[in-house]
């Protein structure tokens, strides 16, 4: 009997995708990239070897330590594992984000807190607590062009009010790799599964550029890849599940793009109107400028509150909204309380 993976991801429920015959299973990732490497230790070890120019063969030496529902991030698509004294944090990104070092810092803190508790170590004692060295890697496959490899540093965020970078005692570096087709050929040659994933996603995009809907593009790409021996061991038994994962990603991306666009447009319109009113009343250039600024802020705040209220009423958790919007959990909870009072 053909195996069947049944699940409904929380993000799929949030965005209202029609999944009538799937049941909930929190252990199943809702991201194809991290399902592939989070479930297949052999593929994950191959990826580690390709990144670090090593040749380890025992995939059972990998200890998966991925955390779920980390506050402020909702990073459900991460893969975290221990191997030979290293704590490896891998994340898949389809958008460029300059705050990745900060996100990884928070994630690392949560990981180390869990490891220290598991070891029952005394961090106040006189004995040094040994910790695995972190390696933070982002696999980027967004459609905005970027170089094959770049490094993002936490210290880039340390800027004082004069625009200068003060001396810091803390640094965290994130390695970001472009895994789109045609990039990092050496890495792809050493990790067959990564190369297959890149080819699969590129074929979907090519079909969408040719006018097919996302649904049709995914179906056609699956057939093409199976016919050409690309990820057929996954696509054959789990074809429907793979499609659901990809539709979740594409719909989430589309929804958040609409969210940001609507907030910008409404905020700009309300801000402009408010600024003009206040500018006319004052009759001064300073009044108009200040009015425009205040109106912009007020317009954005009002629309953000409306959209947050709508999503909260639809059952979204504050942690997921925090990860999607960049707002803190406290800000979202305050918006929720304001909505209840009104």
Buried (B, 14 or more C-beta within 10 A) or exposed (E): EEEEBEBBBBBBBBBEBEBEEBEEEEEBBBBBBBBBBBBBBEBBBBBBBBBBEEEBEEBEEBEEBBBEBBEBBBBBBBBBBBBEEBBBBBBBBBEBBEBBBBBBBBBBEBBBEEBBEEEEBEEEEEEEEEBBEBBBBBBBBBEEEBEBEBEBEBBEBBEEEEEEEEEEEEEBBBBBBBBBBEBBEEBBEBBBBBBBBBBBBBBBBBBBEEEBEBEEBBBBBBEBBBEEEBBBEBBEBBBBBBBBBBBBBBBBEEBBEEBEEEBEEBBBBBBBBBBBEBBEEEEEEEBBEBBBBBBBBBBBBBBBBBBBBEBBEEEBBBBBBBBBBEBEBEBBBBBBEEBEEE
